[in-house]
Amino acid sequence: MTDRFTGKLLGVVEGCTNPESAEMLEDGETFVFGNCRLDVGFPWFRESQGLVYLEGEAFVTRARISRDGEVTVEERRLIDGLTTTLGCDVLRADIEAFPRGTAFIVADGKPIAHPDGSGPADARPHVLAFDPMSGEVRGRVPLWEGSRIARRFEALEMPNGLAIDADGNMYIADCPHTNPGVDPALPPPVSPAVYRIPAAALGPLVRDEPGAADEVTRVVMPGYVNGCAVSPLDGVCWGVSCSPVDPVGGGVYRLPMSAFRSGVQPPPVHRDLGELDGVCVTRRGTVVVTAPMKNEIHAFTADGGHFLVGGAGLPTRMPADINVVYPRHLDGEPALMVADIMVGTPPGDCTVSVLAVPGL
């Protein structure tokens, strides 16, 4: 029987639209997250059964949790007119291409409909780099057809997870659920995979320089992949599987550099959790994952404990990507940024919650 861990709900940002992922800046107070319009019921895609994003209806929000724990929205639409804003992270080091503190969010993944629901609309998947305070766009890492990464491997279809390690190396999880058939056992249009982009390659990729993708590597994930994260303990990437026909029934994977050199997925560390979405790792080595279809948050501690995480008043119904943060006022203890994506709800019906989880 799985034990339960009860966190303390610090605050909730209401009025969100299908937020996928939220991340905190180094000040321990400011955080950003993407909002995106997605829905089902489009006859041209999977006989009205597949999720589709609406073109130009996504945006980025900046919010803040004060030193006394009060959560407020500072800029509801810091950046507007985007599409498919999913995983996000913040750069913790100065690199050649971008200054420390630059925020990144994956955008423009397939499938996309025109705002009136007709479609499909064109997609140009990429990673958007921006100033999280002003909203100024600082560049785009192309992932679309014809990009340097596409020429080395293949174009990404639905970049979902995003993580950046302490040295600025970037990890992107591509979850290509864009096969038009309703049978989940049909092969994906491109390979589900986690891509590793060295920090030194980001500038050349943005500038579309020859050879920019030569050092990019990937791990192909047969059970699909959704979120990804980097452990603060050893810098190793983690990912989770999310297909209803996943052979391990929902796996949590540790992806060391040897996996990126071989391109082969290692066995799962944990399995049989259902379709998973988000993953993060605390400074104590606790691995936290979300199972949105079950409205569950699982925590696996370094000493072998397994907990279902909750909190009084936590409003999530379909928790998506999850990030661990360290708000200044918690004096080094962790909190979880819990985004509620809740498919099928009207705009403004979702939340982003800050849940303190001391000891994890």
VMD Tcl script that draws the C-alpha trace (Angstrom):
set ca {
  {0.00 0.00 0.00}
  {1.36 3.41 -0.99}
  {1.82 5.89 1.87}
  {0.43 9.42 1.68}
  {2.36 12.66 1.99}
  {0.41 15.82 2.73}
  {1.98 19.07 1.60}
  {0.90 22.61 2.44}
  {-0.85 24.62 -0.25}
  {0.88 28.00 -0.35}
  {-1.19 29.60 -3.06}
  {-3.06 29.17 -6.32}
  {-3.03 31.14 -9.57}
  {-6.56 30.97 -10.92}
  {-7.82 31.96 -14.37}
  {-5.25 29.83 -16.22}
  {-5.87 28.16 -19.58}
  {-4.53 24.61 -19.87}
  {-1.16 25.40 -18.21}
  {1.38 22.66 -18.82}
  {4.48 23.68 -16.88}
  {5.61 26.39 -14.43}
  {9.15 27.28 -13.37}
  {10.63 29.67 -10.81}
  {13.42 32.18 -11.33}
  {16.50 32.24 -9.13}
  {15.05 35.04 -6.99}
  {12.88 32.41 -5.30}
  {9.77 34.52 -5.83}
  {9.01 35.02 -9.54}
  {7.69 32.21 -11.74}
  {6.47 31.87 -15.32}
  {4.20 29.39 -17.05}
  {2.56 28.82 -20.41}
  {-1.16 28.77 -21.15}
  {-2.53 27.12 -24.29}
  {-5.88 26.36 -25.87}
  {-6.42 22.67 -26.55}
  {-9.53 20.66 -27.13}
  {-11.00 17.53 -28.67}
  {-13.83 17.10 -31.14}
  {-12.13 18.02 -34.42}
  {-13.44 15.67 -37.14}
  {-10.31 16.01 -39.26}
  {-8.08 14.57 -36.50}
  {-8.49 11.07 -35.09}
  {-12.22 11.01 -35.73}
  {-12.76 13.82 -33.18}
  {-10.96 11.86 -30.42}
  {-7.51 13.50 -30.48}
  {-6.18 16.55 -28.66}
  {-5.63 19.59 -30.88}
  {-4.05 22.97 -30.04}
  {-5.47 26.27 -31.34}
  {-3.15 28.47 -33.35}
  {-2.12 31.77 -31.76}
  {-4.17 31.25 -28.59}
  {-1.30 30.49 -26.21}
  {0.48 32.94 -23.93}
  {2.99 33.16 -21.09}
  {2.11 34.41 -17.60}
  {4.43 35.81 -14.96}
  {3.41 35.46 -11.31}
  {5.04 35.85 -7.92}
  {5.03 34.26 -4.50}
  {6.03 36.82 -1.87}
  {8.18 36.25 1.17}
  {5.06 35.81 3.26}
  {3.74 33.18 0.83}
  {1.14 35.25 -1.03}
  {0.73 34.26 -4.69}
  {-0.20 36.99 -7.21}
  {-0.23 37.44 -10.99}
  {2.09 40.21 -12.23}
  {1.59 39.89 -16.01}
  {-1.20 37.62 -17.21}
  {-0.10 37.93 -20.85}
  {3.63 38.56 -20.69}
  {3.94 37.14 -24.21}
  {0.82 36.68 -26.34}
  {-0.10 35.15 -29.69}
  {1.83 31.90 -29.20}
  {0.83 28.31 -29.95}
  {1.26 25.11 -27.91}
  {3.29 26.43 -24.96}
  {4.28 23.33 -22.99}
  {7.42 22.52 -20.94}
  {9.51 25.40 -19.60}
  {12.73 25.97 -17.68}
  {15.13 28.75 -16.72}
  {18.84 29.00 -17.56}
  {21.02 28.95 -14.40}
  {24.35 29.83 -16.06}
  {25.72 32.35 -18.54}
  {26.41 30.68 -21.87}
  {27.56 31.97 -25.27}
  {24.06 32.28 -26.67}
  {22.00 33.52 -23.71}
  {22.49 35.22 -20.33}
  {21.72 33.56 -17.05}
  {18.05 33.90 -16.15}
  {16.75 33.47 -19.70}
  {13.52 31.47 -19.73}
  {12.75 28.83 -22.36}
  {9.47 27.22 -23.38}
  {8.72 24.71 -26.13}
  {6.15 25.96 -28.61}
  {4.23 25.31 -31.82}
  {3.98 21.53 -31.62}
  {1.49 19.53 -33.67}
  {-1.43 19.03 -34.12}
  {-2.66 22.59 -34.54}
  {-6.05 23.91 -35.70}
  {-6.89 27.37 -36.94}
  {-8.61 29.49 -34.25}
  {-12.03 28.66 -35.70}
  {-11.31 24.94 -35.29}
  {-10.60 24.25 -38.94}
  {-7.32 22.75 -39.83}
  {-4.79 21.50 -39.66}
  {-2.72 24.66 -39.38}
  {1.00 24.82 -40.11}
  {3.36 24.06 -37.24}
  {6.97 25.08 -36.72}
  {8.06 23.42 -33.47}
  {10.80 25.29 -31.64}
  {12.12 26.37 -28.25}
  {11.36 30.01 -27.50}
  {13.91 31.94 -25.41}
  {12.67 35.05 -23.63}
  {13.35 37.53 -20.85}
  {10.98 36.42 -18.07}
  {10.64 39.96 -16.73}
  {10.08 42.00 -19.89}
  {8.80 39.29 -22.22}
  {11.40 40.23 -24.84}
  {12.04 37.32 -27.20}
  {15.75 36.44 -27.25}
  {15.76 33.73 -29.89}
  {14.35 30.46 -31.14}
  {15.93 27.01 -31.31}
  {14.43 25.49 -34.50}
  {13.05 21.96 -34.31}
  {10.96 22.07 -37.48}
  {11.38 20.33 -40.83}
  {14.60 21.53 -42.45}
  {16.22 22.65 -39.20}
  {19.71 21.47 -38.31}
  {18.32 19.00 -35.76}
  {15.78 17.70 -38.28}
  {18.55 17.11 -40.82}
  {20.58 15.15 -38.27}
  {17.64 13.12 -36.91}
  {14.11 14.12 -37.93}
  {11.81 17.06 -37.30}
  {10.19 17.08 -33.88}
  {6.40 16.81 -33.85}
  {5.19 17.74 -30.37}
  {8.07 18.88 -28.15}
  {6.61 18.61 -24.68}
  {9.14 18.32 -21.85}
  {12.03 20.76 -21.40}
  {14.87 20.74 -18.89}
  {18.19 22.58 -18.57}
  {21.06 21.42 -16.39}
  {23.37 23.58 -14.28}
  {25.80 24.02 -17.20}
  {23.16 25.09 -19.70}
  {22.78 21.80 -21.57}
  {19.18 21.44 -22.78}
  {16.94 18.37 -22.89}
  {13.77 18.25 -25.00}
  {11.20 15.43 -24.90}
  {9.28 14.90 -28.15}
  {5.89 13.19 -27.79}
  {4.67 12.70 -31.39}
  {1.02 11.77 -30.90}
  {0.10 13.15 -34.32}
  {-0.62 9.95 -36.19}
  {-4.17 10.59 -37.49}
  {-5.44 7.08 -36.64}
  {-7.46 6.37 -33.51}
  {-5.59 3.13 -32.77}
  {-2.93 3.97 -30.13}
  {-0.86 0.99 -31.29}
  {-0.17 2.60 -34.67}
  {3.48 3.60 -35.10}
  {4.27 7.26 -34.39}
  {5.04 9.60 -37.31}
  {8.51 10.29 -35.91}
  {10.51 8.69 -33.09}
  {9.47 9.54 -29.53}
  {12.74 10.64 -27.98}
  {14.58 12.84 -25.50}
  {17.10 15.10 -27.24}
  {20.21 16.49 -25.56}
  {21.54 19.82 -26.89}
  {24.92 20.84 -25.46}
  {25.05 24.44 -24.23}
  {27.71 25.26 -26.80}
  {25.36 24.20 -29.61}
  {22.46 26.48 -28.69}
  {23.92 29.61 -30.28}
  {24.89 27.88 -33.54}
  {21.43 26.28 -33.73}
  {19.69 29.63 -33.24}
  {21.92 31.10 -35.96}
  {21.37 28.06 -38.24}
  {25.09 27.45 -38.65}
  {26.42 24.40 -40.54}
  {27.35 21.59 -38.15}
  {25.32 23.12 -35.32}
  {23.59 19.81 -34.53}
  {26.67 17.59 -34.80}
  {26.90 17.14 -31.01}
  {23.15 16.78 -30.43}
  {22.23 13.28 -29.22}
  {18.99 11.53 -28.34}
  {17.46 8.52 -26.57}
  {14.56 6.89 -28.42}
  {11.68 6.03 -26.05}
  {9.44 3.22 -27.43}
  {6.69 3.85 -24.85}
  {6.61 7.54 -25.83}
  {7.89 10.30 -23.55}
  {6.24 13.33 -22.03}
  {8.05 15.34 -19.35}
  {11.75 15.41 -18.60}
  {13.87 16.84 -15.79}
  {17.46 17.06 -14.59}
  {18.52 15.85 -11.14}
  {20.29 18.57 -9.11}
  {22.38 15.85 -7.46}
  {24.23 14.47 -10.48}
  {22.93 16.34 -13.53}
  {21.34 13.21 -15.01}
  {18.18 13.56 -17.11}
  {14.95 11.75 -16.20}
  {11.91 11.11 -18.39}
  {8.48 9.48 -18.14}
  {6.43 7.44 -20.61}
  {2.86 8.28 -21.47}
  {1.31 5.98 -24.08}
  {-1.82 3.91 -23.33}
  {0.02 1.01 -25.00}
  {3.30 1.61 -23.17}
  {4.89 -1.83 -22.67}
  {5.79 -1.04 -19.04}
  {2.47 0.58 -18.18}
  {3.89 3.97 -17.26}
  {7.64 4.09 -16.66}
  {10.07 6.46 -14.97}
  {13.50 6.46 -16.63}
  {16.94 7.66 -15.57}
  {18.86 8.62 -18.72}
  {22.62 8.88 -18.09}
  {25.11 10.05 -20.71}
  {25.72 6.44 -21.73}
  {22.09 6.28 -22.90}
  {22.54 9.39 -25.03}
  {25.73 7.96 -26.52}
  {23.99 4.70 -27.43}
  {20.58 6.18 -28.19}
  {18.97 3.26 -26.35}
  {16.47 3.59 -23.52}
  {17.53 1.83 -20.30}
  {15.08 -0.20 -18.18}
  {12.67 1.88 -16.08}
  {13.46 2.72 -12.48}
  {9.72 2.61 -11.66}
  {6.85 1.24 -13.75}
  {3.12 0.39 -13.91}
  {2.00 3.88 -12.82}
  {-0.35 4.59 -15.74}
  {0.05 7.29 -18.37}
  {2.55 9.77 -16.93}
  {3.14 13.43 -17.74}
  {5.58 15.33 -15.53}
  {8.74 14.52 -13.59}
  {11.10 16.43 -11.32}
  {13.87 15.60 -8.83}
  {14.45 17.37 -5.50}
  {17.79 18.19 -3.91}
  {17.31 15.17 -1.64}
  {16.95 12.90 -4.66}
  {13.19 12.40 -4.41}
  {11.69 11.74 -7.85}
  {8.19 13.20 -8.30}
  {5.94 12.22 -11.23}
  {2.36 12.98 -12.25}
  {-0.32 10.63 -13.57}
  {-2.90 13.10 -14.94}
  {-5.57 10.59 -15.95}
  {-5.67 9.40 -12.33}
  {-5.14 12.85 -10.80}
  {-2.14 11.48 -8.91}
  {1.25 12.83 -7.87}
  {3.79 10.13 -6.91}
  {7.00 10.71 -4.94}
  {9.82 8.16 -4.77}
  {12.36 9.00 -2.08}
  {16.03 8.12 -2.24}
  {15.63 5.63 0.62}
  {12.96 3.63 -1.23}
  {9.78 5.28 0.00}
  {6.76 5.70 -2.29}
  {4.13 8.33 -1.50}
  {1.02 9.77 -3.06}
  {1.35 13.52 -2.62}
  {-1.60 15.79 -1.90}
  {-2.57 18.84 0.06}
  {-5.71 20.29 1.60}
  {-7.38 22.48 -1.00}
  {-5.12 21.44 -3.87}
  {-7.41 22.09 -6.88}
  {-5.78 19.95 -9.55}
  {-7.91 17.58 -11.61}
  {-5.35 16.65 -14.28}
  {-1.81 17.54 -13.11}
  {0.58 17.92 -16.02}
  {4.30 18.76 -15.94}
  {5.60 19.30 -12.44}
  {8.66 21.25 -11.31}
  {10.35 21.41 -7.95}
  {11.25 24.93 -6.79}
  {12.71 26.50 -3.67}
  {10.74 29.61 -2.70}
  {12.82 32.06 -0.71}
  {10.49 32.07 2.25}
  {10.76 28.27 2.74}
  {14.43 28.51 3.77}
  {15.71 25.75 1.49}
  {12.74 23.42 1.63}
  {11.08 22.39 -1.65}
  {7.74 23.20 -3.18}
  {6.04 21.79 -6.25}
  {4.70 23.91 -9.09}
  {1.59 21.93 -10.02}
  {-0.06 22.87 -13.32}
  {-3.62 21.62 -13.92}
  {-4.06 21.15 -17.67}
  {-7.64 19.79 -17.45}
  {-8.46 19.02 -21.07}
  {-11.87 20.09 -22.33}
  {-12.42 23.02 -19.98}
  {-13.15 26.57 -21.18}
  {-10.43 29.25 -21.19}
  {-9.54 30.48 -17.71}
  {-10.82 27.41 -15.87}
  {-7.48 25.96 -14.76}
  {-4.91 26.66 -12.06}
  {-1.24 26.64 -11.16}
  {-0.62 25.72 -7.52}
  {2.40 26.11 -5.26}
  {2.54 23.17 -2.83}
  {5.18 23.10 -0.09}
  {6.61 19.58 0.41}
  {9.18 19.96 3.21}
  {11.34 16.90 3.71}
  {10.95 15.48 0.19}
}
mol new
graphics top color blue
foreach p $ca { graphics top sphere $p radius 0.5 }
foreach p [lrange $ca 0 end-1] q [lrange $ca 1 end] { graphics top cylinder $p $q radius 0.2 }
display resetview
